């Protein structure tokens, strides 16, 4: 008999509960190949789910299994997950919201960081793809910055990509993905690119309601002062999935918090359209939930 403490109720959509010990067991010997099928619930290509990236519709139970499976495989650093996850981000934003929810900005960057298959070019392509949702583009820049700092992506190649991204004018002026670009420059301490960030503010490609140049300068200076210290990446929620169980529990807590906030929302709330993971409208450059929402 399983006790209440043995079960993790996933924050995903049909409410299927999985045993805590089952999640842990998947991690110890490495992922069971059957886990790929359980994660996708549809046809597989080389053992990986293809339905989520090919446009086939997933039943609610399979959505839950996919959500659970990618976290387990992310913790196991399974590199074959990287490509399908990048393709998944090309789906329409309403589908991403259904499939990933809070995980899009909370845990997906860590999963991608852990499963990079050595193909930095595919990460560059995803970031530069105009079809990628702006909320997804921002954490992809974080993944790029973190993996470059770790030495898993060539620093010079990242430097050149950040220049090309600026020159391509791929995204709309004021898009949140632009903040991801300036954040990557700051986190990596690319002082020679500061002029490009300043110019982007001057011509309104970067807007002061998301961050400002003073914020960028402070973040850049911190990276220059302590280039090998991981604290700035940890503050941005960048790193690896070490244990999926607490990560899933944290996502569940976020989901429950959203539901409670919705139930208690006042009739007139000037911030009612701001999501927890959106940039705070006060201009701090932080996520709403870590800034004014927490005040």
TIBAVEX-857941 format. One record per residue: residue in one letter; x, y, z of N, C-alpha, C, CB in turn. Coordinates in pm, whole numbers, padded with zeros to 5 digits, always signed. Glycine has a CB too. Layout:
BEGIN
AXYZXYZXYZXYZ;...
This chain:
BEGIN
X+00085-00121+00000+00000+00000+00000+00088+00125+00000-00095+00001+00123;X+00054+00219-00087+00128+00345-00090+00065+00443+00006+00132+00403-00231;X+00148+00512+00084+00099+00618+00169+00094+00749+00095+00185+00632+00292;X+00029+00851+00152+00019+00981+00086+00153+01041+00052-00057+01076+00172;X+00257+01015+00134+00387+01077+00108+00460+01012-00008+00473+01069+00232;X+00408+00896-00056+00475+00827-00164+00429+00874-00302+00452+00679-00151;X+00333+00964-00305+00273+01001-00432+00299+01147-00463+00123+00973-00431;X+00339+01173-00587+00355+01309-00635+00242+01338-00731+00495+01330-00702;X+00156+01434-00699+00049+01473-00789+00106+01576-00885-00075+01530-00711;X+00118+01539-01012+00180+01629-01108+00090+01747-01138+00214+01555-01236;X+00150+01863-01162+00071+01982-01191+00029+01982-01337+00150+02108-01158;X-00021+01868-01384-00044+01861-01524-00164+01784-01560+00069+01804-01590;X-00221+01813-01680-00355+01863-01681-00460+01766-01630-00390+01905-01816;X-00436+01631-01649-00544+01541-01611-00531+01493-01468-00548+01422-01703;X-00431+01538-01394-00421+01510-01252-00375+01370-01218-00551+01533-01189;X-00309+01299-01310-00259+01166-01281-00149+01176-01176-00206+01097-01409;X-00152+01090-01077-00050+01090-00972+00047+00976-00997-00114+01078-00830;X+00175+01003-00983+00278+00901-00998+00348+00880-00866+00378+00940-01108;X+00388+00755-00837+00458+00731-00710+00595+00797-00708+00472+00582-00685;X+00624+00859-00595+00753+00925-00573+00867+00826-00594+00760+00985-00432;X+00855+00708-00541+00963+00610-00551+00982+00566-00696+00933+00487-00461;X+00877+00572-00776+00890+00536-00917+00977+00636-00990+00754+00526-00983;X+00959+00764-00960+01043+00868-01021+01189+00847-00983+00997+01008-00977;X+01214+00823-00856+01351+00804-00809+01416+00682-00873+01353+00791-00657;X+01337+00575-00889+01391+00451-00943+01437+00469-01087+01287+00342-00936;X+01367+00558-01161+01405+00583-01299+01543+00648-01310+01301+00671-01367;X+01585+00717-01206+01709+00793-01214+01832+00710-01183+01703+00909-01121;X+01818+00612-01094+01936+00545-01042+02014+00468-01150+01897+00451-00933;X+01950+00376-01225+02028+00302-01324+02039+00372-01458+01968+00166-01343;X+01981+00489-01474+01969+00552-01605+01831+00522-01658+02080+00502-01704;X+01783+00599-01753+01645+00585-01798+01620+00454-01870+01609+00699-01887;X+01509+00391-01836+01462+00273-01906+01419+00316-02045+01345+00203-01828;X+01459+00244-02152+01416+00284-02286+01265+00297-02299+01467+00185-02387;X+01190+00217-02219+01044+00227-02225+00995+00363-02180+00981+00119-02142;X+01080+00434-02104+01040+00565-02053+01011+00662-02167+01149+00622-01962;X+01082+00648-02280+01058+00735-02392+00916+00718-02443+01158+00709-02504;X+00874+00592-02452+00739+00567-02502+00636+00617-02402+00719+00418-02530;X+00663+00597-02274+00570+00644-02172+00565+00796-02171+00610+00592-02033;X+00678+00860-02201+00680+01006-02202+00599+01061-02317+00822+01057-02210;X+00606+00997-02434+00537+01053-02549+00400+00993-02570+00618+01034-02671;X+00387+00864-02548+00258+00799-02563+00218+00779-02707+00154+00877-02492;X+00302+00818-02805+00270+00802-02945+00383+00728-03014+00245+00939-03012;X+00384+00734-03146+00491+00670-03220+00625+00729-03184+00467+00684-03369;X+00731+00648-03196+00864+00694-03156+00960+00689-03274+00919+00610-03039;X+01056+00778-03273+01164+00780-03371+01294+00764-03294+01163+00911-03457;X+01363+00651-03317+01484+00621-03241+01457+00625-03092+01594+00719-03276;X+01339+00577-03052+01308+00566-02910+01257+00693-02847+01428+00522-02837;X+01244+00804-02925+01198+00929-02867+01059+00961-02917+01295+01042-02901;X+00978+01030-02836+00844+01066-02879+00848+01162-02996+00766+01126-02764;X+00763+01138-03096+00759+01227-03212+00629+01305-03220+00779+01148-03338;X+00527+01260-03153+00396+01325-03167+00395+01470-03126+00296+01252-03086;X+00468+01505-03019+00463+01641-02968+00528+01740-03063+00530+01649-02834;X+00623+01694-03146+00691+01786-03237+00632+01781-03377+00838+01754-03243;X+00556+01675-03409+00506+01660-03544+00368+01718-03562+00506+01517-03582;X+00302+01757-03452+00171+01819-03464+00057+01727-03427+00152+01869-03602;X+00085+01595-03403-00022+01505-03362-00073+01545-03224+00027+01358-03361;X-00203+01532-03206-00263+01577-03080-00248+01470-02973-00412+01611-03099;X-00204+01508-02855-00186+01416-02744-00309+01414-02656-00062+01454-02662;X-00358+01295-02618-00464+01288-02517-00411+01342-02384-00516+01143-02500;X-00504+01379-02296-00465+01442-02170-00370+01354-02089-00589+01474-02086;X-00396+01223-02084-00309+01136-02005-00168+01133-02063-00366+00994-01999;X-00158+01132-02195-00027+01131-02258+00045+01264-02239-00039+01099-02406;X-00029+01373-02233+00032+01502-02201+00099+01495-02065-00073+01616-02204;X+00032+01432-01971+00087+01420-01837+00212+01332-01836-00018+01362-01742;X+00206+01222-01911+00322+01133-01919+00439+01202-01987+00285+01005-01995;X+00411+01281-02090+00518+01357-02156+00583+01454-02058+00463+01433-02277;X+00499+01524-01984+00549+01622-01887+00639+01555-01783+00430+01693-01816;X+00593+01442-01731+00672+01366-01633+00800+01314-01695+00589+01249-01576;X+00788+01256-01816+00901+01191-01879+01016+01285-01911+00857+01124-02003;X+00985+01406-01960+01095+01495-01997+01173+01540-01874+01042+01618-02074;X+01107+01549-01759+01179+01586-01637+01271+01473-01591+01081+01623-01525;X+01223+01350-01601+01306+01235-01563+01427+01224-01656+01223+01104-01568;X+01402+01236-01786+01511+01225-01883+01606+01344-01873+01455+01214-02024;X+01552+01461-01837+01637+01577-01817+01733+01557-01702+01554+01701-01793;X+01685+01498-01594+01772+01469-01479+01876+01364-01513+01688+01423-01360;X+01840+01272-01603+01934+01167-01646+02030+01216-01753+01857+01046-01698;X+02018+01346-01793+02105+01407-01895+02100+01328-02026+02251+01415-01843;X+01980+01288-02067+01963+01211-02190+01968+01305-02311+01830+01132-02187;X+02077+01296-02387+02102+01391-02495+02002+01378-02610+02241+01373-02548;X+01942+01261-02627+01847+01244-02738+01719+01324-02718+01814+01098-02757;X+01703+01380-02601+01585+01462-02573+01599+01603-02628+01559+01467-02423;X+01721+01649-02649+01747+01789-02680+01677+01835-02810+01896+01813-02691;X+01700+01763-02918+01642+01802-03046+01490+01806-03045+01688+01707-03153;X+01422+01701-02997+01276+01705-02992+01222+01819-02906+01224+01574-02939;X+01291+01852-02797+01243+01963-02714+01255+02096-02787+01322+01968-02582;X+01363+02116-02861+01375+02239-02938+01265+02247-03043+01513+02246-03006;X+01235+02134-03107+01127+02135-03207+00992+02163-03142+01123+02002-03283;X+00975+02112-03022+00851+02136-02949+00827+02286-02929+00853+02065-02814;X+00933+02361-02907+00920+02504-02883+00872+02581-03006+01051+02561-02835;X+00872+02515-03121+00820+02577-03241+00669+02567-03253+00883+02516-03361;X+00605+02498-03159+00460+02486-03163+00396+02619-03121+00411+02371-03071;X+00271+02643-03156+00204+02769-03117+00204+02788-02966+00060+02770-03170;X+00204+02914-02923+00218+02942-02780+00105+02883-02697+00225+03090-02757;X-00017+02875-02754-00127+02817-02675-00104+02668-02650-00261+02838-02747;X-00039+02598-02745-00008+02457-02724+00103+02442-02620+00033+02391-02856;X+00202+02530-02626+00309+02525-02526+00254+02547-02387+00417+02630-02557;X+00157+02635-02375+00098+02662-02245+00029+02538-02190-00001+02778-02253;X-00039+02464-02278-00108+02342-02236-00007+02233-02200-00203+02292-02347;X+00095+02215-02285+00190+02106-02265+00291+02133-02153+00264+02080-02393;X+00335+02259-02139+00445+02289-02048+00407+02379-01932+00557+02352-02123;X+00314+02472-01952+00273+02560-01845+00392+02633-01783+00199+02482-01738;X+00399+02633-01649+00506+02702-01577+00645+02645-01610+00481+02694-01427;X+00648+02518-01656+00778+02456-01684+00852+02527-01796+00758+02309-01720;X+00782+02598-01882+00847+02666-01995+00961+02756-01948+00746+02747-02073;X+00940+02826-01838+01045+02914-01787+01109+02862-01659+00989+03052-01763;X+01044+02770-01590+01096+02725-01460+01195+02609-01472+00982+02684-01370;X+01159+02505-01545+01244+02385-01549+01297+02353-01688+01167+02267-01496;X+01230+02395-01793+01276+02361-01927+01418+02411-01955+01181+02418-02030;X+01457+02532-01911+01596+02572-01934+01697+02476-01871+01618+02712-01879;X+01667+02424-01753+01757+02329-01688+01761+02196-01763+01715+02307-01542;X+01644+02154-01813+01639+02029-01889+01721+02041-02016+01493+01991-01923;X+01704+02151-02088+01781+02173-02211+01930+02181-02183+01734+02300-02281;X+01967+02248-02073+02108+02259-02038+02169+02121-02013+02126+02347-01915;X+02094+02034-01948+02146+01902-01915+02149+01806-02032+02065+01843-01807;X+02069+01832-02136+02057+01736-02245+02122+01783-02375+01912+01705-02270;X+02194+01896-02372+02259+01944-02493+02338+01832-02558+02351+02063-02462;X+02313+01810-02687+02376+01699-02757+02503+01740-02830+02280+01638-02855;X+02556+01856-02798+02677+01904-02864+02649+01988-02986+02761+01788-02902;X+02523+01999-03025+02486+02074-03145+02443+02215-03106+02372+02002-03221;X+02541+02302-03083+02508+02439-03046+02438+02512-03159+02633+02515-03007;X+02464+02471-03283+02402+02538-03398+02250+02527-03393+02454+02478-03528;X+02198+02413-03344+02053+02397-03337+01993+02489-03231+02016+02251-03307;X+02068+02514-03124+02023+02609-03022+02025+02750-03080+02112+02601-02895;X+02129+02786-03153+02134+02916-03219+02014+02933-03312+02265+02931-03298;X+01985+02827-03390+01876+02835-03487+01741+02854-03418+01872+02709-03573;X+01722+02785-03306+01596+02799-03233+01579+02940-03179+01589+02698-03118;X+01686+02997-03125+01679+03132-03070+01648+03233-03180+01810+03169-03000;X+01707+03212-03298+01691+03307-03408+01564+03285-03489+01809+03300-03500;X+01492+03178-03460+01370+03146-03535+01259+03245-03500+01323+03001-03506;X+01210+03324-03597+01106+03422-03564+00976+03359-03518+01080+03510-03683;X+00957+03229-03547+00833+03162-03507+00832+03123-03360+00811+03040-03592;X+00949+03120-03295+00956+03084-03154+00888+03192-03071+01104+03064-03108;X+00803+03150-02977+00734+03245-02890+00835+03324-02808+00635+03172-02797;X+00809+03454-02786+00905+03540-02717+00932+03495-02574+00856+03683-02717;X+00832+03437-02508+00853+03388-02371+00943+03266-02371+00718+03354-02304;X+00941+03187-02480+01032+03073-02492+01172+03119-02532+00978+02972-02594;X+01181+03225-02614+01311+03271-02661+01399+03321-02545+01293+03383-02764;X+01336+03386-02448+01413+03445-02340+01490+03339-02260+01321+03523-02247;X+01426+03230-02214+01504+03128-02142+01605+03055-02230+01412+03028-02080;X+01582+03048-02362+01681+02986-02451+01811+03065-02450+01626+02975-02594;X+01800+03197-02443+01921+03279-02429+01992+03245-02297+01886+03430-02435;X+01914+03219-02192+01973+03181-02064+02048+03050-02074+01867+03170-01958;X+01990+02952-02146+02058+02823-02166+02189+02845-02241+01967+02725-02245;X+02185+02927-02344+02306+02955-02421+02414+03018-02332+02273+03048-02539;X+02375+03115-02251+02472+03182-02164+02532+03085-02063+02406+03300-02092;X+02446+03005-01999+02494+02912-01897+02589+02809-01955+02377+02842-01829;X+02553+02749-02069+02638+02646-02128+02768+02704-02182+02563+02575-02239;X+02764+02829-02225+02888+02896-02267+02979+02918-02146+02857+03030-02337;X+02920+02965-02037+02997+02986-01914+03058+02855-01864+02909+03048-01805;X+02984+02745-01880+03034+02613-01837+03142+02559-01930+02919+02515-01830;X+03155+02618-02048+03254+02569-02142+03202+02463-02237+03370+02516-02069;X+03073+02434-02234+03016+02332-02321+02982+02389-02458+02892+02271-02257;X+02972+02520-02468+02956+02588-02597+03071+02687-02609+02815+02661-02608;X+03131+02694-02726+03246+02780-02748+03211+02927-02724+03300+02761-02890;X+03292+02993-02643+03264+03132-02607+03269+03225-02728+03362+03178-02501;X+03367+03205-02815+03378+03290-02933+03257+03271-03026+03508+03259-03010;X+03209+03147-03037+03092+03121-03121+02968+03190-03065+03068+02969-03133;X+02953+03188-02933+02841+03257-02871+02852+03408-02891+02833+03224-02721;X+02970+03461-02875+02995+03604-02896+02952+03644-03037+03145+03637-02874;X+02995+03566-03138+02961+03597-03276+02811+03584-03301+03037+03505-03372;X+02748+03483-03238+02603+03466-03256+02526+03585-03199+02556+03337-03188;X+02567+03635-03083+02499+03749-03023+02509+03873-03112+02558+03778-02884;X+02620+03888-03182+02634+03998-03278+02541+03976-03397+02781+04009-03326;X+02539+03854-03451+02452+03825-03565+02306+03845-03530+02475+03683-03616;X+02268+03805-03409+02129+03821-03367+02092+03969-03364+02105+03757-03228;X+02182+04051-03315+02157+04195-03310+02144+04252-03451+02269+04267-03235;X+02230+04209-03540+02231+04266-03675+02117+04215-03762+02362+04235-03742;X+02063+04099-03729+01958+04040-03813+01823+04107-03794+01944+03893-03782;X+01803+04172-03678+01673+04234-03648+01559+04134-03669+01651+04361-03735;X+01580+04012-03620+01484+03904-03641+01352+03928-03568+01543+03773-03597;X+01360+03983-03447+01240+03993-03364+01186+04136-03364+01271+03948-03220;X+01064+04149-03318+00999+04279-03310+01064+04366-03204+00849+04263-03281;X+01065+04496-03227+01115+04590-03126+01032+04575-03000+01111+04736-03179;X+01099+04569-02886+01030+04559-02758+00994+04418-02716+00908+04640-02763;X+01023+04318-02799+00989+04180-02763+01074+04135-02644+01011+04085-02884;X+01015+04052-02559+01085+04006-02438+01211+03928-02472+00993+03918-02355;X+01218+03866-02591+01338+03794-02630+01460+03884-02637+01318+03727-02762;X+01438+04013-02664+01549+04107-02666+01613+04121-02529+01502+04242-02714;X+01531+04109-02424+01587+04114-02289+01672+03990-02263+01475+04124-02184;X+01633+03876-02321+01717+03757-02309+01853+03778-02373+01648+03637-02372;X+01855+03849-02486+01980+03879-02556+02071+03965-02469+01952+03950-02690;X+02018+04073-02413+02103+04160-02330+02145+04090-02202+02030+04291-02297;X+02059+04004-02149+02094+03931-02027+02210+03836-02053+01973+03852-01974;X+02209+03767-02169+02318+03677-02203+02450+03753-02213+02289+03603-02335;X+02446+03872-02274+02567+03954-02287+02619+03992-02148+02537+04082-02370;X+02527+04031-02059+02567+04072-01925+02623+03954-01846+02448+04133-01850;X+02553+03839-01849+02597+03724-01771+02735+03674-01814+02496+03611-01784;X+02766+03689-01942+02893+03639-01993+03004+03744-01989+02876+03589-02135;X+02969+03866-01946+03071+03969-01932+03129+04018-02063+03180+03918-01846;X+03048+04023-02168+03096+04070-02298+03092+04224-02301+03009+04011-02414;X+03192+04285-02243+03198+04431-02234+03199+04496-02372+03322+04473-02156;X+03263+04432-02471+03272+04492-02604+03137+04498-02677+03370+04414-02688;X+03036+04429-02623+02902+04434-02684+02810+04532-02612+02840+04295-02684;X+02860+04599-02509+02777+04692-02433+02725+04806-02522+02857+04750-02316;X+02806+04850-02618+02762+04955-02707+02641+04915-02789+02873+04994-02799;X+02633+04787-02826+02517+04737-02901+02390+04741-02813+02543+04593-02951;X+02407+04706-02685+02292+04711-02595+02246+04855-02577+02327+04648-02457;X+02340+04945-02560+02306+05088-02544+02233+05140-02667+02434+05171-02519;X+02279+05099-02787+02214+05141-02911+02073+05083-02922+02298+05099-03032;X+02056+04960-02873+01923+04898-02878+01824+04972-02790+01931+04752-02836;X+01870+05024-02676+01784+05108-02592+01755+05241-02661+01848+05133-02455;X+01855+05296-02727+01840+05428-02790+01737+05426-02902+01973+05476-02844;X+01732+05316-02978+01635+05311-03089+01511+05228-03056+01702+05254-03213;X+01489+05205-02925+01365+05143-02873+01346+04998-02915+01245+05222-02919;X+01456+04930-02951+01445+04785-02968+01440+04717-02832+01562+04731-03051;X+01504+04777-02733+01490+04737-02593+01414+04849-02524+01629+04710-02525;X+01312+04811-02447+01227+04911-02383+01255+04918-02234+01079+04879-02408;X+01245+05037-02180+01275+05058-02038+01174+04998-01943+01285+05201-02011;X+01061+04945-01995+00964+04886-01904+01001+04742-01869+00825+04890-01965;X+01101+04684-01935+01148+04550-01903+01275+04555-01818+01174+04469-02031;X+01364+04639-01855+01487+04663-01779+01537+04799-01826+01597+04547-01801;X+01656+04838-01788+01714+04961-01840+01865+04943-01850+01678+05083-01750;X+01931+05040-01908+02074+05025-01931+02152+05023-01800+02124+05138-02020;X+02101+05091-01699+02169+05087-01569+02169+04945-01513+02101+05183-01469;X+02055+04876-01527+02048+04735-01483+02150+04651-01559+01906+04678-01505;X+02157+04671-01690+02252+04595-01772+02396+04621-01726+02236+04632-01921;X+02430+04746-01703+02565+04782-01661+02601+04716-01528+02580+04933-01650;X+02505+04715-01437+02531+04654-01305+02554+04504-01320+02413+04680-01208;X+02469+04437-01400+02483+04293-01420+02614+04261-01492+02364+04237-01500;X+02650+04342-01590+02775+04321-01663+02895+04338-01570+02784+04419-01782;X+02891+04439-01487+03001+04464-01393+03017+04350-01293+02977+04595-01319;X+02905+04293-01249+02912+04180-01157+02979+04060-01223+02771+04142-01109;X+02947+04038-01350+03009+03926-01422+03159+03949-01440+02942+03906-01559;X+03197+04072-01464+03338+04105-01481+03415+04089-01349+03354+04248-01533;X+03348+04123-01239+03414+04118-01108+03431+03975-01058+03335+04198-01006;X+03336+03887-01093+03342+03748-01045+03305+03654-01160+03247+03726-00923;X+03390+03644-01261+03352+03568-01381+03329+03420-01357+03458+03583-01484;X+03390+03363-01254+03377+03218-01231+03272+03183-01126+03511+03161-01189;X+03206+03283-01072+03107+03257-00966+02971+03224-01027+03096+03380-00871;X+02907+03115-00982+02780+03073-01043+02657+03148-00993+02759+02928-01019;X+02673+03236-00893+02556+03295-00828+02465+03368-00926+02601+03391-00720;X+02523+03436-01024+02438+03513-01116+02353+03422-01202+02524+03603-01205;X+02401+03303-01233+02321+03207-01310+02214+03143-01222+02412+03098-01372;X+02251+03112-01100+02153+03056-01006+02039+03154-00983+02220+03021-00872;X+02070+03284-00976+01967+03386-00955+01869+03391-01072+02031+03523-00934;X+01916+03351-01190+01830+03349-01309+01760+03214-01327+01912+03382-01433;X+01781+03122-01231+01718+02990-01241+01785+02900-01343+01574+03005-01276;X+01913+02922-01369+01985+02844-01469+02076+02743-01401+02067+02937-01562;X+02083+02624-01457+02161+02517-01400+02115+02385-01458+02150+02516-01246;X+02109+02280-01375+02068+02148-01420+01957+02094-01331+02189+02052-01422;X+01879+02001-01385+01785+01922-01305+01863+01812-01237+01668+01863-01394;X+01872+01817-01106+01943+01713-01032+01848+01604-00982+02018+01775-00914;X+01729+01643-00942+01628+01550-00891+01493+01600-00938+01634+01538-00733;X+01421+01524-01021+01295+01574-01076+01183+01585-00973+01251+01486-01186;X+01192+01509-00865+01081+01509-00769+01059+01647-00706+01106+01406-00660;X+01161+01709-00644+01137+01843-00589+01106+01946-00696+01258+01887-00510;X+01160+01929-00817+01128+02022-00925+00980+02015-00960+01215+01993-01050;X+00927+01893-00967+00785+01875-00998+00697+01925-00884+00754+01728-01027;X+00741+01901-00762+00664+01950-00647+00660+02102-00646+00725+01897-00515;X+00772+02165-00683+00776+02311-00687+00682+02364-00795+00919+02361-00712;X+00676+02295-00909+00584+02336-01015+00439+02322-00969+00608+02253-01142;X+00411+02216-00895+00277+02197-00841+00241+02312-00748+00266+02063-00767;X+00335+02353-00664+00310+02464-00571+00282+02593-00648+00431+02484-00477;X+00356+02615-00758+00332+02734-00839+00193+02731-00900+00438+02746-00950;X+00153+02613-00950+00021+02599-01012-00089+02624-00910+00005+02461-01073;X-00073+02566-00790-00172+02588-00686-00178+02735-00646-00142+02502-00564;X-00061+02800-00643-00058+02942-00610-00132+03025-00713+00084+02991-00599;X-00118+02987-00842-00191+03058-00947-00340+03044-00929-00150+03006-01084;X-00385+02921-00894-00528+02898-00877-00582+02977-00759-00555+02748-00858;X-00506+02980-00648-00551+03055-00531-00555+03204-00560-00460+03026-00412;X-00454+03253-00632-00450+03396-00665-00567+03433-00754-00319+03432-00733;X-00601+03340-00845-00713+03368-00935-00843+03375-00859-00722+03262-01043;X-00861+03284-00761-00985+03282-00684-01001+03406-00597-00990+03158-00598;X-00887+03461-00550-00892+03574-00459-00868+03708-00528-00791+03555-00349;X-00861+03708-00661-00827+03829-00735-00934+03937-00713-00813+03798-00884;X-00894+04058-00682-00992+04165-00664-01061+04199-00795-00924+04290-00607;X-01172+04265-00784-01250+04298-00903-01169+04385-00999-01380+04369-00865;X-01095+04480-00944-01012+04566-01027-00866+04549-00986-01057+04714-01015;X-00790+04490-01073-00650+04463-01045-00567+04511-01163-00625+04311-01017;X-00489+04617-01147-00413+04670-01261-00307+04575-01314-00348+04798-01222;X-00273+04471-01236-00171+04375-01279-00232+04242-01319-00068+04355-01169;X-00364+04240-01343-00432+04112-01365-00385+04041-01492-00581+04135-01373;X-00331+04114-01589-00288+04052-01713-00140+04016-01713-00318+04144-01829;X-00072+04037-01600+00070+04006-01591+00087+03864-01536+00145+04110-01502;X+00153+03777-01612+00176+03640-01567+00289+03632-01467+00208+03550-01685;X+00291+03525-01388+00394+03509-01285+00534+03512-01346+00373+03378-01208;X+00547+03456-01467+00678+03446-01529+00706+03559-01628+00691+03313-01600;X+00612+03653-01641+00638+03771-01724+00736+03862-01652+00506+03847-01757;X+00804+03947-01729+00889+04046-01666+00804+04146-01590+00977+04117-01771;X+00849+04185-01473+00770+04273-01388+00751+04409-01455+00837+04289-01249;X+00628+04461-01457+00602+04590-01521+00666+04708-01450+00455+04613-01531;X+00722+04687-01331+00787+04799-01261+00920+04837-01325+00808+04764-01114;X+00971+04748-01416+01095+04779-01485+01220+04728-01417+01106+04925-01502;X+01206+04641-01318+01324+04591-01245+01407+04493-01327+01281+04524-01117;X+01345+04433-01430+01414+04331-01507+01399+04192-01448+01559+04363-01517;X+01329+04180-01334+01305+04052-01270+01170+03997-01314+01311+04065-01116;X+01150+03865-01287+01018+03807-01311+00918+03868-01212+01022+03653-01298;X+00793+03880-01255+00687+03938-01175+00674+03868-01040+00556+03932-01250;X+00683+03734-01040+00662+03659-00916+00775+03682-00815+00650+03511-00946;X+00894+03724-00865+01007+03748-00775+01024+03895-00745+01134+03693-00835;X+00930+03976-00790+00942+04119-00768+00815+04171-00702+00968+04193-00902;X+00731+04244-00776+00614+04308-00717+00510+04208-00665+00549+04399-00817;X+00502+04088-00730+00405+03989-00683+00441+03941-00544+00398+03872-00779;X+00572+03937-00513+00617+03887-00382+00621+03997-00277+00754+03823-00396;X+00599+04121-00317+00610+04233-00224+00493+04235-00126+00617+04365-00301;
